[in-house]
Amino acid sequence: MSRVGQVRRRGSRPRGTGRIGRLLTVLHDDLWTWRADPLPPSVWLRWFPHGVVCLAALGVLLGDAAQLGDNGGVEPGLGFVIALSQAGAMVGALWRPVASWWLSLAAMLVGAFAVRAEMIVDGAKFTWPWPAAGIIGHMFVLLLLSLRVRTRVSMEALGLTALATYLVQGVVGAPNYQPTGQLAVILFAVVVVLGTALRGRREARAELVQQTSLTAEERARRTVLEERSRIARELHDVVAHHMSVISIQAQVAPHLVQDPPDELKENLAGIRENALEALTELRRVLGVLRSEDPETGAPLDAPGKPGAGTAPHAPQPTLDRIDALVENTRAAGLTVSVEVSGIRRALPPGVELSAYRIVQEALSNVLRHAPGARAWVHLTHLPTGVRVEVVNSSPVRRASPSPGAGHGLLGMRERVAMLGGTLTAHSLPDGGYQVSAFLPADGTDQPPPDDPNIHYYPKDGSA
């Protein structure tokens, strides 16, 4: 049959038939499955729930077999098979809950009709269609089912169980019995609601853990982006200033010479044009660096973004302002010692700025994460660059939790990576912490060889 014919046939069905068909399809997809869904071990008790289910299954096996054989009049062999199926469904529900639910329901139906065949009008009344052990076994199966499947599947299983109970007790009936259908359905509904609630709670906790992890990752990403935005502003201030000066000098130079030759004018014009092109390209590259999404170019420090409103034209600090930084830190209650070794040389503005920022962030980390500790700052000027070391002693008291723990190091690494330097940050055996960075002055990505003049702080905390 062609697809067009199939569509026509489906479209010609009565509306009610289509709904019933969809309902049967949903039930088939949800409940007619052999899918494995093992019950995970408990976090605190590990395999204790599995042991409880197995012990309960043994009790159901013995109790159900005795009830069916002694009180129900069922042939002992058949009664044992029914009880074994009910107990096996409980254990199987630990791994395959849907299939085990079918097995438990089938055991109930077989047992109910087997007991009904033995009933007489004036005989002893039997708890029917659900024996007491069968109710307990099916409760375990529904509980284990609702703990691992969707709420809709649990409700479908509960509804079909109630429907089967109604058909057996209310429609088929028996000559002489004590009805247990209403009580069984109520107990089954209670355990399904309980299992669904526990499953929802477990999923909510798992989602909370996932959201917490995503929040931490997002916070770290935002920290990196904000640091890149600040680096972009500072780099623009440093490089764009010099390129602008070159452009202006190239434009003014011909006017400082009387009758300059045409070759000089052309060369100076070329210098000015190259400087302007470099400025344009620099702004384009920095725009990508400052953007939160390089695809759209949305700036990170646009209005409404974190970091917006920072004064972009403020003078950028250098190592000459280390003393002022240390004084501000001391005013905040931190004891800081500073030592400078080596011959002070002129460093590129980016190196000066990055070294200042590393010291600033390291001292801020000491204030936040090591209350009562002492800190030592050591700057070593080398022929190839500058080494920055910030060491603090162990904290006197426990620091309060900080949501930004570790994010300052991300900014340090961004700066050091931009300059091709190296950075190490690690705890010390005595409980302190050390941040050490080397920033090359000539763009090399290799740290300098060990220098005997480099100062290392003794463990007693003296400078």
N, C-alpha and C positions, 0 to 999 in steps of 0.2 A: 504493500500500500504506500502511496506517495505521501510526502509530508503534508501536502495540501489537503489530502483526504483525511489525514489524522487531525489536522486543525479543524476541519469542518465537522468531523464527528465529535470532537471535544466541545466545539461551540454549540452543537445541537443538543447537548445534554441538558436536562433540567437543572435549574440553579441549585436546588437542594441536593441533587446527586453530586454535583461538583463539590459542594462543601463536605459531604460525607467522604467523598474520595480523597480530598485534601486531608481530612482528619485521619483517615486510615493510613495515608502516606506518612503523616507526621508520626503516628504511633509506630508504624513499621520502622521508620528511621531511628526513632528514639529507643525502642524497646526490643526490637528484633536484631540483636547484636551479640556477638561473642567477644566484644572488645575487652581487653585486659585493662584494669585500673587498680593497681595494687594500693592497699592502704599503707601510707608512709609510716615509719616508726615514730613514736612520740618523741618530742624534743627532750623531755625530762626523764620519761620512764622507758624509752626505747621500745622494746618488744612486749611490754607488759599488756597492752590492749589485745595483742594477738593471743597471748596466753589465756586471758580472761575469756575470749571468744571460744577458744578450743575447750576449756573446762566447761563452759556453758553448753557447748555442743555435746559433750559427753553426757552431761546431765539430761539434755533433751533426748538423746538416743535411748538412755535407759528408761526415762520416764514415759516417753511416747510409746516405746515397745510394750511396756507393762500396761499402760492404759488401753492400748488397742487390743492386746491379747487377753488381759484379765477382765476388763470392764466392757470392752466393745465386742468381744466374741470373735474377733478376727483371727484367722489361722496364724499361728505363731510365725511361720516363715514370711508370710506377706506383711504381717505387722512389723517385723524387724526390718524388712526392706523399706517400708514407708518411713519408719523412724530413722533409719540410716540415711535416707534421702533428705529428710528434714535437717538432721545434724550436719550432713555433708554440705547442704546449702549454706548453713551458717559459716562453716569454714571456708567454703568456696567464695563467699561474699567478700572475704578479705582480699581477693585478687580479681574476681570477675563478678561484680555485684549484680548486673542486669541478668546474666545467665543464671545466677544462683537464685534470684527472685523468681524466675520462671520455674526452677526446680522446686522451690519451696511451695509455690502455688499449686503446682501439679501434684505434689505429695499430699497437700491438703485435700484436693479434689478426689484423688484415689482413695485416701483414708476415709473421707466422708461417705463415699458410695459403698465402700467395703463395710463400714459400720452399719449403714442404712440397710444393707442386705441381711444383716443379722438381727435387726430390731423386731421385736414382737410387741403387740399392743399392751399387754399387761406386764411386760418385763421391766427390768431396772432401767431407769433413765440414764442415758449417756450424754455427756457434754458434747453437743453437736451443733454445727459442722466442724467447729474448731475445738480440739482437745486442749487441755491446759498447756501441755508441753508444746503442742503445735503453735499456740499463740505466742509463747515465749520465743520459740525458734524463729517465727516469721517477724516478730518485733526486732530481733537482732538483725535479720536480713534487711529489713526496711531501714533501720538505722544506719547500717553500713552503706546501703545504697544512697541514702540522702546525704551522707557525708561527702560523697565524691562525684555525684552527677548534678546536672542543673536542676533547678527547682521545678521546672516544667516536667522533667522526666520523673522526678519523685512524685509529683502530683498525679501523673499518669499511672504510675505503678500503684499508688494508693487507690485511685479511682477504679482501676481494673480489679484490685483485690476486693474492694467493697462491692463491685458489681457481681463478681463471682460468688461472694458470700450471700448476697441477696438472692441470686438465682438458685443457689443450692438450698438455702433455708426458706426463703419466701415463696419461690415458684415451685421447686421440686418437692421440698418438705420431706417429712419422715413420720412414721406412726407414733413413735414414743421417744422423746428426747428432751434434754434440758438445753434451751437455746443459748448460744454463746456468740451469735453473729454480731449483735449490737455492741456488746462489750469489746469484742475483738476489733471491730472497726474503729471504735473510739480510741483504744490503746494504740492501734496502728497510726491513727492521725496524730496522736501526741508524739510518738517517736519520730515521725516524719517531720513535724514542725521543729522538734528539738534538733534533729540532724541537720535540717536546713539552716537553722540559726547558727549552729556551730560551724557549718561550712561557710556561711556568710562572714562570720567573725574571723575565721582563718584567712579567707580571701582578702578581707579588709586589712588585716595585719600585714599580709604579704604585699598588698598594694601600697600600704604606708611605708614599708621598708623600701620598696622600689621608688616611690616618690621622694623619700629622703635621699636615696642615692642619686636620683636625677637632680634634686635640688643642689646637692653638694657639687655635682659635676657642672651644673649651670652656674653656680657661684664661682667656681674655679675658672670657667670660661669667661665669665664677665670680668673677673679680676685681670685675666690676661688681656682681654680687649681694652679695658680701661688703661692698663699700663702701656699698651701699644699706642693708645690715643695720646697719652701724655708724652711718650717718647716722640711721637710724630710732631706734636706741638714744639717740643724742645729742639728736635732736629731741624724743624723749619726755621725756628728762631736763629739757630746757630749757622746753618748753611745758607739760608736765604739772605741773611745779612751780608755775608761775604760776597755772594754772587751779585747782589744789588750794588755793592761798592765797586766791584769789578766793572759792571755795566756802566755805572755813572762815570768812573775814571776813564773808561774807554771813550765815552762820549765827550768828555771835557778835554782830554789830552790834546786833540788837534788845535784847540784854541789857545793852548799854552806855548805853541811853537809858531814862530813867524814863517809864513809861507811853507807849510808842511808839504812834503812831496805826496803825490797821489798814492804811491805804494803804502806810505804810512797811514793815510786816511783809510785805504781799503782794509789794511790789516786791523786797524782799530775798530772799524765798522764790523769786521768779521768777529772780532773778540766780543763786541757788544751784542751782536746777534746770537752768538753761541751762548753767552751768559744768559740772555733772555730765554732762549730755548731750554737751557738747563733749568732755569727757574720754573718754566712751565712744566717740564717733565718732572721736576722735583715735587711740585704741588700735586701733579697727577698721581705719582707713586705714594705720596703721603696721604692723599685722599683715600687710596685703597687700604693703606695701613690703618687709617683711623676709622674705616667703615666697619660696621658690625657684620654686614653681608657684602662681600666683594662683588657679588653678582649685581646687586642693586646700587651699591655705593652709598647706602644710608649711613651717615656719619654717626659714630658712637656718641659724640658729645653734642649732638643736635639737641634743641630744646626738648625737655622732657626726658632726656637720657641721663643715666648716672654720670656724673662728672661734668655735666653742662653747667655753664656759668663760671667755670674757672677762668681766671684772667689769663688769656693767651699771650699777652705782651709783657708780663711781669719779668724782671731780670732773672736769668737762670743762675742758680747758685754754683759756686766752684769750691775747690778745696780750700781756698782762702777763707771761706766762711765756716769751716769746721768748728772753730773755737766758739762762734755764736751758737751753732747747733748744740754743742756740748753744754754750753751754759744753760740753754733752754731745757735740755734734758735733766741737768742737775736741779734746776728749779722745780721739775716735776717729781723730785725725790730720789733720783737714781744717782749713785756714786760712780762717776766716770773718770778714768785716767786716759790721757792722750799722749802718745809718743810718736814722733816723726823721725825717721832715719833716712839716710841717703841724701843726695844732692838734689834740691828742688829744681826741676826743669820745666820749661813751658810744655804743656800737654795740649793735645787737641781739645776743643771745647766739649765734644761728646764724651771723652774720657773723664775730664774734670767733673762734668755733670753726673755721669754714671757712678763715679766713685763717691761723690757726695750723697747720692740717693741710696746707695748700698749701705753706707754708714747710718743714714737717717732711718732706713727701714729696719736695720739690725737693732739699733737702739730702741726703736718703737716696739720690736718684738720682745726685747728684754723687759721693758716696762709692762707689757701685757701678760707675758707668760712666765716671768721669773721674778715675782714680787720679793723685794728685799735683797736681790742679788747685786753684786758689783760688776762693773763692765770696764773693759780695757779696749781702747782703739789704737791700732798701730798702723801707720802709713809708711810704707817702704818705697822710696823713689829709686828706681833702677834705670839703667841705660835704655832698657827696652820697654819700659812702661811703669806702672805703679801697682803695688800689691796692697790690698786692703784686708786687715784682719780685725774682727770684732769678737771678743771672747767675754763670756760672762760666767760668774761662779754659780753654784747651785742655789736655787731659790730658798728663801727663809721659810716661806709658807706656801701652801698650795694655791695655784692660780685658779681663778674662776673660769668656767668654760667660756671659750671664745669661738663664735661661729666662723671666724675668718682664719682659723689656725692653718698655717702653711701657705696661705695665699700670698704673703709678702715675698716668700721665696720664689714664687712664680714670676713676680715682677723683676726680682734680681736676676733670675736666669734669662729673662727676656733681654735685659740690658746687656748682660755679659755676652750672650749669643750674638747680639747685634754688632758688638765690637770684636768678636772672634776671640774672646778671653775664656777663662776657666773659673768655675765656682765650685766650692765644696762647702757643705753645711752638715754638721753632725754633732751628736751629743758627746760629751767628754766623760771619762770614767768617774770623775768626782761629782757628776750630776750637772755640770755646767754645759755650755753650748758654744760652738765656734763656727763662725762664718768667715771664710777666706776666699778672696777673689783676686785674680790677676787680670789687669786690663792693659793690653798692649798699646803702645803709642804709635807703632808703625803698621798696624793691621795684621801682624802675624797671629796665627792661632795656636802657637806653642808657648807654654809657660817658660819663664827663665829658669836656668839651672839653679840648684840650691845655692843660696848665698849665705856665707857664714855671718854676714852682718844682719840677717833677718832675725828679728827678736821673737823668741817663744816664751810664753808666760809660764812661770813655775806653778806647781800645783798648790802652793800655799796661798796663791792669790795676790802676791806682791808684784808690782809693776817692774 
